[in-house]
Amino acid sequence: MSRLKTRFEELAKTGRKALIPFITAGDPNPEFTVPMMHAMVEAGADIIELGVPFSDPMADGPVIQRASERALEHHTGLTKVLEFATEFRKKDQQTPVVLMGYLNPIEIMGYEVFANAAQKAEIDGVLTVDLPPEEAEDCVALLKARDIDQIFLLAPNSPVERIRKMNAVGSGYLYYVSLKGVTGAGHLDIDDVKQKLAQIRENTKLPVGVGFGVKNAETAKTVANLADGVVVGSAFISKIEKNLDNPEKAKQQIIKLITSMRQAMDS
């Protein structure tokens, strides 16, 4: 059984929801990533989404785009990200780690080489933004054979047929993008999220995480009342960007925000 499935089942038994923070690997420097991952877990994170830096992150807003640029300046590619995951596993064998990124680095490495490397690094899930389920069969088969979940994105305008397709092909959880646009843009319309989640739940038994637009403890709590998981990214990356000359200060601010979200979600 995958760590993701185990984690969601454990949370469901206690009536809690998954807090899923995202950071871009290698930002603001390579030495920051693994200690930050451990600190996020200690602060209350249940699953970590580790962003793979990419030169053209089409689904990401300016904040995460700049994070990718900073990480790439430090030569943080897919191989290095897998090394971070391997280092993280030396101290943490329980927390699921999901790689989030784009298809190009995986294609360059080669699907089978990547699948083997991800298994060796004990990656639990892969969320490839620009890989549609209709074209994912080869990648899904290679990952599934290694007990790694392929996670897909759902949008506000995803029709029922597409929800069913992603349910059939994907595993781990479904990631519902609650806004039309890029990461960090706009504000959540909770009524719209509630209506769409009802439709999604009618067509899947997979847990559903909601991301894009969750910026504070209050929003995290509201989303947790509707979804199985709350995904937060730009709010954390902004702390890093505002403290590039003091990464430790950024780390403490991220810990504080995660702690407040965890408390709000559990209250």
N, C-alpha and C positions, 0 to 999 in steps of 0.2 A: 504494500500500500504506500502511495506517495506521501511525502510530508504534507503536501497541500491538503489532501483529502483528510488526513489525520488531524491537521490543525483546525480545519473548518468543523469537523465532527466534534472535537473537544470543545470548541467555542460554543457550538449549538447546545451541547449538554448543559452548559452553565448559563445559557441565555445571553452570551456576549457576542459582540461583532468584531471582525478582524480590522485592525488598524494597519494599513499597508503604506508605509512611507516609501517615497522614491528619491534616490539621489543619483546624480551622474557620476559614474566611476571616474576617478582621476581628477575631479574638481574639488577644491582649487589646486590640489597637488596630489600626487599618487600616495603620499604618506598619510593623507587625511582619511581615505576611504574605509579601510578595514576598522580602525578604531571608531569611526562614526557609525558603522554598521553595528558594532557591539553596543555602543552607547544608545542607539535607537532601540535595540531589544531591551536593554535595561530600563529604558524610559517607558516601555509599554507597547512597542511594535510587535505584531504577530507574524507578519510576512514582510520581507524586504524586496522591493523592486529595484534592481541595480541597472541603471541606464548605461547602455553601450554607446560611447560617443560616436557621432556620425556627422559628416560634413554637410549633409542636406537633410536635417530632421524635419520633414514636411509637416508632421502633426504637432510639432512643438512651437510654442510661442517664443518671443524674444528672450525671456529669462532662461529657459532651458537650452535654446540655441546658443546663447553665449556661454553656458556651462559646457556644452560640447566643444566649443571653440577653445576654451581654456584647457580642457582635458586633452584635446588633440595637440595643443602646444607642448604638452608633457609626453607626447607619443603614447597616449593611452588608447590602444586598439583592443580588438576582441580578445586576443591572446592574453594581454595584460589584465583584462577584466576577469578572465577565467582564473588567473593567478590570484587575484584578490579574493575570489570565492574560495579557492583552495586554502588560502591563509585564514579566512574567516572560519572555515570548518575545523580548524585545529582546536578551536575553543568552543564552538557551537555546533552541535550535531542535531539540534532540534528545530531551529528556525528555518522555515522554507525561504529559499532565495530564487527569485524570478528574474531572468535577464529580459530587459525591455529595450528594443531597438528596431533596426531596419534590416532588410533582407541582404543588402549588398555585402556587408562584411561576412555573413554566413556563406553566401555564394562564392566569395573569393576564397574562403577557407575550404569550402567543399562540404556538402551536407553531412556525409558520413564522418569525415574528419572532425567536423564541429560536434556532431552527436557523441562521438567517442570522447572528445575533450570535455564536453559538458558533463558527461557521466563521470569522468575521472574527477572533475571539480565538484561533484555532488550538487549540481544545479537541479532544481526541482521543477522549474517551468520556464518556458520561453514564450514571450509575447513579441511577435514580429508585426509591427504596425502595418506594413505594406504587403503582407502575405495574405491574400484572400483564401478562404477555405476551399474554394473551387480549384486552387492551384497548390494546395498544401499537402497533398497525399503522400508524396515522397518524404517530405520533411517530418510529417506526423508519424509515419510508419517507423522511421529511424529513431525518433525520440521515444515513441511508445514502447519500442522494443527495449529501451533502456530505462523505462519507468520515469520518463520526463514528460510533463504535461505541456501540450501546445494550447496556449490561451489566445482567444480571439477578442477583438473589439467590436462592440455593438454601438450604433449611433442612434440619435433620436429618430431618424427617418428610416431605420432598418425595418423592412417588412417582415411579416410573420415567417415567410418562406426562408428568409436569411437567418432568422433566429433559430429556426429548426435545423438549418444546415450547420450552423456553428455549434449547436448542441450535439449534433451527430458526430462531427469531426473533432471538436475540441474537448478538453478535459481540464481538471483543476478548478477553474472558475471562469466565468464570463466577465469581461470588463466593459461596463456600460459607460460610454463617453456621454456625460450628461449635458454637454453643450455642443452646438454647431459651431465649430471653430477650432482653434488651437489651444494647447495647454495654457492655463493662467488667464484665459480670456473670459470676460463677462461674469455674470452672477447666476447662481442656480435658480431655476424656477421649480420649487419643490413640488408643486401640483403636477407639472409636466413630468418630473422624475417619477412621482408616485404612479401616474397613469401608465407610463412606459414600463415600469418595473412589473406592474400587474400583468401586462401583456407578455413580457419576457418569462415570468414565472409560470404562465400557462403553457409554455412551450419548452421548458427545460427543468431538470432537477439539479442542475449544477448551481453552486453558490454564485451570487452575482455581486461583484464589487462595483462601486460607483466612484468615478474620478472626474477630473477637469472642473475646477471651480470651488473646491473645498479649501478654504483659506484660514479658518479659525476653529476654535473649540465648539462654538455654537452651531456652525454649519456641519461639523463632523457629527455632532450629536443628532441633528435633524436627519442627516443622511443615514446614520446608523439605525435609526428607527424604521427605515424603509428597506435597507439593503443588508447583505451578509458581510460586506466589507466596505471600508472607506479608504480610498486611495488619495494620497496627498503628495504633490511634487513641487510645484512652483513656489509654494509658501516656504518650503525649506531651502530651496535653491536661492531664493531672494535673500535669506539670511547670510548665505555664503557670499553672495555678490556684494552685499553691503559691508562685508568685513574681510575683504581679500587680504588686507594687511594684518589681520588678526584671526586666523582660522580657529583658534581655541575659543574666541568669543562667539564666532558663528556656531561652533559645536554646542556651546552652552545654551545659546538661544534656540537652537533646534531641539535640544533636549527639553527645554522649558515648554516649547509649543507641543511636542509630542505628549509630554506629561499632562498638559491641560486638556488635550484632545482625548487622551485615554480616560481621564477622570470624568469628562463630560459624557463620553460614550457609555461609561459604566454606571452613570448616575441614574 
